[in-house]
Every structure is written in structure tokens, then in C-alpha cells.
Amino acid sequence: MDPGCSGEPAFDDRLGDQPPDQWAELVRQRRRWFWGEGYPLVRMLQRFLLEAPELAESLGYSDTDCLFREGYGLDLVIGAEGVRSLESLLGAGSPSRPRQRQSARACACCGQSFLAGRRDARYCCNRCRARASRERRRP
């Protein structure tokens, strides 16, 4: 395969279009692209991912996936699985990447304010969760 003869960039060649003996060359071409033309794009996408939690929260999206899917429209380009793959690829090994944001909520049992680590958290502690469960089971 001659990468320059089709007019298409070599990094866009699909793995399924190449015989296995050409795969090593495909990886070399993609590496050259990443470190040449692709580097600014990868850095920009990484910045978008780092800013996503704060943007999603301030703009009212339920989470960063929702911002990428609905806000940026990436699900139309790379699909929902692609968004998660992109986050894991660009976020892997990055110590400055913020963890999932905690949000302040009121406990559904006692009403006390607490920081929820999960989107579906409703109770401030195990005691309140157990108390609410007992209340639900009462006839």
C-alpha cells in the first residue's frame, strides 16, 4: 500500500481494509500523524475533557457524558461508546484530571446536607439508608 497515492491521509486507513502484514506500517503511519498533525487535536480534546465536569455542572447537564453527547454532539460523530473510550484514552495517566465531582444534597431521611459521591445518592449515611428501608417495608 502506498500511503500517498489515494490522496486520503494514511492515518484514516481502516484496519479491516489492510492485510495483517501491513498492520505494522499502519501503526507507524498513525504514529507519525499523531505526533505531527494530530498532536494539537489530541491536546485540545484533552483540555475539553478536563473542563467538562465544571462546564456540565454550571450549564445544567446531568454529567460529562451528557455534555459530550448533547452539548458537543459527539455521539453523532463517534457514538456513545466512543465518548467513553475517548475519556478513558485521554484521561488515562493524567494526575491533574479531576475525579467525579461531588455535589451537595439533602438527605432524604433526616434532611441533613451532605456531599454525594454518586449521582443517585439519596442518604447521608448507612444509618439513614437503613432507616428509610425499614420505613418502606412497614405496612
Backbone torsions as a table, in degrees:
resi	resn	phi	psi	omega
1	MET	NA	128.7	177.0
2	ASP	-100.0	113.8	-173.4
3	PRO	-63.8	-24.0	-176.2
4	GLY	-92.3	-7.7	-171.0
5	CYS	-80.2	-24.8	-176.2
6	SER	-87.7	-16.5	-176.5
7	GLY	86.9	-15.9	177.7
8	GLU	-84.8	148.8	177.1
9	PRO	-64.9	142.7	-175.2
10	ALA	-63.7	-32.0	-177.3
11	PHE	-67.4	-15.4	-177.8
12	ASP	-86.6	-5.0	177.9
13	ASP	-63.0	134.5	-178.3
14	ARG	-85.9	144.9	-179.4
15	LEU	-59.4	-41.3	-179.0
16	GLY	-66.6	-19.6	179.2
17	ASP	-84.7	-8.0	-174.5
18	GLN	-110.3	140.1	173.0
19	PRO	-70.2	149.7	-176.7
20	PRO	-53.7	-29.2	179.9
21	ASP	-72.3	-10.0	177.8
22	GLN	-100.1	-3.0	-175.3
23	TRP	-63.0	-39.0	179.2
24	ALA	-61.5	-40.7	177.9
25	GLU	-66.9	-37.3	177.3
26	LEU	-60.8	-42.9	177.9
27	VAL	-63.6	-42.0	178.1
28	ARG	-61.8	-42.2	179.2
29	GLN	-64.7	-42.5	179.3
30	ARG	-65.9	-38.4	177.9
31	ARG	-61.9	-44.8	177.5
32	ARG	-59.6	-40.7	179.4
33	TRP	-65.2	-47.3	-179.7
34	PHE	-56.9	-44.5	-176.7
35	TRP	-83.7	-6.5	175.6
36	GLY	-105.9	-95.8	-177.5
37	GLU	-69.5	-33.2	-172.7
38	GLY	-78.5	-20.2	-174.6
39	TYR	-57.5	-48.6	178.7
40	PRO	-61.3	-36.0	178.8
41	LEU	-65.1	-45.0	179.6
42	VAL	-62.9	-42.8	178.9
43	ARG	-63.6	-39.0	179.5
44	MET	-66.8	-43.8	177.9
45	LEU	-62.1	-37.9	178.0
46	GLN	-63.9	-41.0	177.6
47	ARG	-63.7	-41.3	177.3
48	PHE	-58.5	-42.1	-179.8
49	LEU	-66.9	-39.0	179.6
50	LEU	-67.3	-34.4	-179.3
51	GLU	-84.6	-13.2	-172.4
52	ALA	-59.5	-44.5	-178.3
53	PRO	-59.9	-44.0	-179.9
54	GLU	-66.8	-42.3	177.8
55	LEU	-63.5	-45.5	-178.2
56	ALA	-60.4	-43.7	-178.8
57	GLU	-66.9	-45.6	-176.1
58	SER	-72.4	-25.7	-179.3
59	LEU	-96.0	-1.5	174.4
60	GLY	88.9	13.0	174.7
61	TYR	-76.5	149.2	-176.5
62	SER	-68.1	-31.9	177.4
63	ASP	-163.1	-178.4	-177.5
64	THR	-68.4	-35.7	177.0
65	ASP	-57.4	-42.7	-179.7
66	CYS	-64.2	-40.2	177.2
67	LEU	-60.6	-45.9	-179.1
68	PHE	-67.4	-41.5	-178.5
69	ARG	-71.1	-53.9	-173.7
70	GLU	-88.8	-44.6	-176.9
71	GLY	-69.0	-53.5	-178.8
72	TYR	-89.5	-16.1	179.4
73	GLY	72.6	25.4	-177.7
74	LEU	-69.7	-23.8	179.0
75	ASP	-63.8	-25.3	177.6
76	LEU	-72.8	-27.2	-176.7
77	VAL	-93.1	-50.1	-174.4
78	ILE	-119.9	-0.2	178.2
79	GLY	81.9	163.7	-176.9
80	ALA	-63.8	-40.8	178.8
81	GLU	-65.6	-34.4	178.8
82	GLY	-64.0	-35.5	178.5
83	VAL	-63.8	-46.3	179.0
84	ARG	-64.7	-39.5	177.8
85	SER	-63.9	-40.5	179.0
86	LEU	-62.3	-44.0	179.3
87	GLU	-62.0	-43.9	-178.1
88	SER	-70.3	-35.9	-180.0
89	LEU	-66.9	-50.5	-175.6
90	LEU	-79.7	-22.3	-178.3
91	GLY	-93.0	-13.1	-177.1
92	ALA	-64.9	130.6	176.7
93	GLY	74.8	12.0	-179.9
94	SER	-102.0	102.0	-176.8
95	PRO	-67.8	-20.6	-178.8
96	SER	-83.0	-6.7	-179.9
97	ARG	-69.8	125.5	-178.2
98	PRO	-69.8	144.4	174.8
99	ARG	-74.4	173.2	179.8
100	GLN	-56.1	132.8	-177.2
101	ARG	-68.9	143.6	172.9
102	GLN	-93.0	146.0	179.2
103	SER	-123.4	146.5	179.5
104	ALA	-78.1	131.9	-179.7
105	ARG	-140.0	165.7	174.0
106	ALA	-103.1	134.6	179.8
107	CYS	-63.4	133.8	-179.0
108	ALA	-70.8	-15.7	-178.6
109	CYS	-97.2	-56.9	-174.4
110	CYS	-102.9	-13.3	178.8
111	GLY	83.8	-1.7	-179.7
112	GLN	-70.0	142.9	178.4
113	SER	-75.8	140.5	178.0
114	PHE	-150.3	161.2	176.7
115	LEU	-91.7	119.1	-178.7
116	ALA	-90.8	126.7	177.1
117	GLY	-86.8	-16.6	179.8
118	ARG	-119.8	154.0	179.4
119	ARG	-67.3	-28.3	-176.0
120	ASP	-100.6	12.0	-179.8
121	ALA	-67.1	132.4	-179.5
122	ARG	-122.5	-18.0	-174.1
123	TYR	-122.9	148.7	-176.3
124	CYS	-77.1	-25.5	-177.2
125	CYS	-155.5	171.8	179.3
126	ASN	-64.0	-34.6	-179.7
127	ARG	-61.0	-45.3	179.1
128	CYS	-66.8	-38.2	179.1
129	ARG	-63.2	-43.4	179.0
130	ALA	-66.6	-41.0	178.9
131	ARG	-61.2	-44.1	179.3
132	ALA	-65.1	-36.5	178.8
133	SER	-65.6	-42.7	177.4
134	ARG	-62.5	-40.0	179.2
135	GLU	-62.5	-39.2	-179.3
136	ARG	-67.6	-33.0	-176.9
137	ARG	-81.2	-15.7	179.1
138	ARG	-67.3	140.9	-179.5
139	PRO	-73.9	NA	NA
